[in-house]
Amino acid sequence: MLFRTPAPEAPSSCVHTHHQLPFAQVLHRHCALRNDPARSISGQVRRNSIKQRRRNVKKSLHKATQVSAQHTNGTLKAGITGTDLKHLTRAAELADSSAGVSQPHPNSGCVLVHADGSVLSQTYLTAQGTTSAEVQAVAAAQAHCSGSTAYLNLETGDCHGDSTSLSALIQAGVSRVVIGIRHPLAHCRGAAIQELRQHGVQVDVLGEAPCFESTGWEDSTLQKCFVANEALLHRAATQRPLGIFKYAMTLDGKIATSMGHSAWVSSPASRQQVFETRARSDAVIVGGQTVRLDNPRLTTRREGGHMPMRIVMSRTLDLQEEANLWDVSVAPTIVMTQRGARSDFQQKLRARGVEVVEFDFLTPHAVAVYCYDRGFLQCLWECGGTLAAPAIAAGVIHKTLAFIAPKLIGGVRAPSPVGELGNVEMTQALSIIEPQWQGIGQDMLLTGYLPASGGLEALDAALSGQHLPHLHPPAQQSNGTSPSSSAPDLSPRGKGRRRSQSDSNKAVHFYKAWDKYGALSNFSCHPIRLPEEPMADASTSQNCSAAYDWREWRSVEHYYQAQKFASTSGASENAAIIEMVAQAVSPEEAARLGRRHQRLQPAAVRPDWDQAKLQVMLAALRAKFITHEGPRKLLLSTAGQGSAPGKLLQESSPSDFFWAKGHDGTGANHLGRLLMQVREELLQQQIQVSLTPLPQMVGQT
């Protein structure tokens, strides 16, 4: 546990936070990265000394705070107890419940406990764009929330621009909130804590409030809260998705025979662990050599649940015409290559539904930037040593998942997990931080963090303002190597950053619901009411009557995807598809279903879809921003003051060139344009939502 040493004159009243890393510990991490053995060894000694000093400080604090933080009746005034730690641990466990079921997202769990100590409800966020854990918990507890305590593993912040979660806690009468960790994202960090306190809710944050239990128990609980959002911590601190390097090797360090045969190095239990890790990832990344030699499927080997994107990196596209990865009926595939490589083969891949992305120069750094822009939280690198080495050197791999099998292969030419890193002395070896060993079947599994990460506590410290050099990734040169450390890259996205600071001041970029301006996203949790019947014009709804089947759609994306299959003849022949999309548990699932049926059953798509989709989207956006105050306020906050023009709104999806601006900025950005149109309508007409029924309002605007 990281605590700031209390001031000598007032040890019982000082503020203790896990945000303040002692300078010696920061220096140790920096020195370890420099691979200086003398400094690294002395840094480890200092670190052990700091840990012992923290234990001693914690003991004195335990005694001092127990006396000073009590009411006259003997109850605790403020601080965290063993019961609090138990419920926080449960919240962290709940938060991880959706891992592998839905696409990775900020993992939040909520345990609501009555004043008498009984548990009222236990909930978690199931997917991006679904009802938050806090709202679910309050709804489940009904009228018993007054005076209760809410335990959150993660500070509230599931959708920027919407305060529904906070309002639910405050209006229900929750008197205390205990939080495991502050939100890693800058636009959310501390915002909910401040808002709750302003409304008179007592907020205790683990590591900041005094704790009346052993340091070990507190550390264990904090670590579980960190692990529950390990990927989000890395994304926020490094401006890259969490990169996990998975490999299986024999006891003599070989991943295949000298002839390239590798099935199987590890045990079935280890391979099952890999399938589970894939399900927890946004993408699985391999190189062209892996595709040529192994012809992998890279799936999760199970029915249902999240299926990660499969990414193939190949500069020359020297790949076979037939491969398992070209079958996108089970999972999507992206082939990343250099501009102009085998244009004819690119067309064949696109015709089969494979997405092809061209780069001026393909490097692991460029791929990581693309994945970051696409909103990915975690990428699993299942590549061979030739690709693994430059990925490690580029700092885009943060964690190892190494399976070691009790086998010997031998062979001078048998490949090893990591290719050439340029190290000539053992003192240059990269040390694994926080290594953990675990038995998996007959194999041993080693997990740990690379210097590009530094570990979870270091990431949280950096997010709290500590400057840690290894979290400022170096810019990549054209050969994919890192330049001299004397020329650090100070931009958040390095060479992959395509917009200047002046551009960002004039434009608002949005994409994921949990990113900044997330309430503008079609994937935010804001239901709308519109008819099931096909809409060809956004003004059609003004003529709607009782004959139309109005229904509530869980999000704009649900409605948009369902409208693809709305019949123009009256009696829908695609009712099953529409109902399947409408009942999808999340906007991302609705999008997946809609796109899949559109690709596999093109005849089911309404014939006027290309002409109607802009008006369909406009009607949905009008309904959303009329109905929901939070998103409406956020949209209007982007308007200009006086005669000044409003900010340019741009959807930042790098893969969408119709609704968004695309990865190179040349996209049409139709979604941003429609949002700006709705913004102008709201400003000009001064809409009074509370006075006008929704069906009439949608038609008027």
Disulfide bonds with the S-S distance in Angstrom:
none
